[in-house]
Amino acid sequence: MKKSLIICMLMGSSALAQPPKHITLEDIFQHGTFHSKTVNGLRSLKDGKTYVSIETNPKTKEKYAARYMYTTGKLVEVLYTTKDFYYKGKQLAISTDFNADERKVMIADESEAIYRRSSKANYYVFDSASKKITEVSTNGKQLFATLSPDGTKVAFVRENNLFIKDLINGNEEQITHDGKTNEIINGKTDWVYEEEFALAKAFFWSPDSKTIAYYKFDETNVPVYSMTLYEGLYPTDYRYKYPKAGEKNAIVSIHLYHVAQKNTTTVDIGSEKDQYIPRIQWTQDPTVLCVLRMNRHQNKLEYLFAQAETGSTQLILCEENKYYININDDLTFLKNGKEFILSSEQDGYNHLYLYRSNGELVKQLTKGPWEVTRFYGFNEKTQTIYYQSTESSPLQRDVYALTLDGKQKRKLSPNPGTNEATFSTDFSYYILNHSDTNTPPYITLNNQQGKAIRTLEDNKEAKTTAQTYGIKGSEFFQFTTAAGISLNGYMIKPTPFDANKKYPVLMYVYGGPGSQNVADSWSGSRNIWFNYLAQQGYIVACIDNRGTGFRGQEFQKSTYLNLGKLEVEDQIAGAKWLGQQSFVDPSRIGIWGWSYGGYMASLCITKGADVFKMAIAVAPVTTWRYYDSIYTERYLRTPQENAAGYDDNSPIHFADQLKGKFLLIHGTGDDNVHFQNSVVFSEALIQANKPFEQAYYPNKNHGISGGNTSLHLYHKMTDFIVNNL
């Protein structure tokens, strides 16, 4: 017995001492080895006590939608199965996209992506009581098909026009008739609103189903951008309207279609045409629409109340900022019809405020040198607001409940790290998703007191896999630059780590306005790649420069009118600080980034040529003159007003300073940061007689993905790093 026990102990000791398994790029980008699970499809029902989830019968493999109790997770009833979603010889995907009264379900089939947030599909409506399926239209695919709150109609967009399908009599009614490609758009946004205001669907049913408020875009005078697609015998041109900085934007108007009267009222949004309408939202009164109006400089935001019957408007509130105003979806109208909640940076940090409907400030609800990062909503019954914030640390997120009178405040997330909540309809329960740099998502169901009722997903498998492969979280650090600026960073060190050795460092950067990379959260495939590089003997480091978010307005907006200057100074300072560490080889520091990070990497290898040995820029902006109006002018104003802000930090103008090894990568079908950016930068490097490498990915968009694309891309970048750093 003793001999057996000793052998077992030795075997256990040997197993514990085994080195971590080597990560491969195929593990990361092809096999999904490090995939962590989440909890999708739990849709809270209006009773607030139950939810609907799509499940799979383990025996028959048939999917079904079922209602469960939040408290116990026990099945209440099966609502419908895939058999109910069989229509005219075709199996439709099961859905839980209910209308307001939860009697009808919207189904999307054969969906086709358009841009980042838009797609078209064949839509169907399932009646849960009769089990009847109705096809929304047989005249072509639709965009944004949306059931009216009373479930009797569906509104949708097709070919830039707005339509209504009456589910009672089956009639399809065309509301607008002037829609035309690259000229007039009804009910959906143009490219730049979709990308920069995160607004794609541009029509909204009134709460009583009697009116549809919708946008109309006249983009006739917006310049056309043309991309070549290499797909057939002869390449084809894809042409779309893309307003670059300083160019003409679409003229936007707001309209109200009265369903019963079959007529349209135009909302009075003022005589100025060169402005933005970033949001519209119905108030609790179905006859009053709130319209947000913003000037082109994006430093003045006005709240207008529009009367549905006449379209007349009243200015309720005006907010101005010395820099710019960020748009969000926090605006919430209370059921008393007398007050609303919004978020604002007016005291230097993003906080929640309560206003009366006449625009009079009642009180600031949250306050302190920290940011509200998400507003979850308002519990009318308990008069409680729920939000996420950085109160503990800019690197962390916690969930809080606060009564409207400010007397009771509770933290609803017990563990430090990144916490995100999804509340039930009546706020009785919430799903808490917690992770930190060492822990994959751990998801629990909690009651309104914050007590965890049950675990929905513990990601044990992902955690075990991470341990098996030696996946490590980030080591956070902070340092102060010569300019006296305190910056946050992280690094991932090789395993095993020898403090007496000097390691090469690859810095990762994004650095754009309001962004954040240095955060105490579980990261995805990119972080696994960083661990892969650490296994190859590299330190991977990341620093959030000035201009990044969640440290207050002055830190974020310090780069206003001069993008690239302070950010690059901070990255250079970070590289020098890293180079002073005893375990770093200062002659072997590289940097890479994507999009804004590609812009930063391009500047660092040119303006910071004496500091960085190599750089990789993926899909970079190389001059802000080539980028879109809304994003660029928010931070730089127009090139006509601020030419120096556009040119003083364009990598194109520093091509002759390149010294290190440089790899430039772009997708030729990038509708966001156009391939033109890399083409022009390439020409500048060629004319400066600077050697560099470049790779283009045919027809790939800004994400450069699909098929084996990600695997190929990261192989290329890895080889470049290994050969040049």
Secondary structure, DSSP 4 states (H G I P E B T S, - for coil): -HHHHHHHHHHHHHHHHPPPPPP-HHHHHTS-TT--------EEPTTSSEEEEEEE-TTT--EEEEEEETTT--EEEEEEEGGGGEETTEEPPP--EE-TTSSEEEEEEEEEE-SSS-EEEEEEEEETTT--EEES-SSS-EEEEEE-TTSSEEEEEETTEEEEEETTT--EEE-----BTTTEEESB--HHHHHHS---B-EEE-TTSSEEEEEEEE-TTSPEEEEEE--SSS-EEEEEE--BTTSPPPEEEEEEEETTTTEEEE----S--SEEEEEEEE-SSTTEEEEEEEETTS-EEEEEEEETTT--EEEEEEEE-SS-----S--EE-TTSSEEEEEE-TTSS-EEEEEETTS-EEEE---SSS-EEEEEEEETTTTEEEEEE-SS-TT-BEEEEEETTSS-EEE---SSSEEEEEE-TTSSEEEEEEEETTEEEEEEEEETTS-EEEEEE--HHHHHHHHHTT---PEEEEEE-TTS-EEEEEEE--SS--TTS-EEEEEEE---TT-----SS---HHHHHHHHHHHTT-EEEEEE-TT-SSS-HHHHGGGTT-TTHHHHHHHHHHHHHHHTSTTEEEEEEEEEEETHHHHHHHHHHHTTTTT-SEEEEES--S-GGGSBHHHHHHHH--TTT-HHHHHTT-GGGGGGG--SEEEEEEETT-SSS-THHHHHHHHHHHHTT---EEEEETT--TT--STTHHHHHHHHHHHHHHHH-
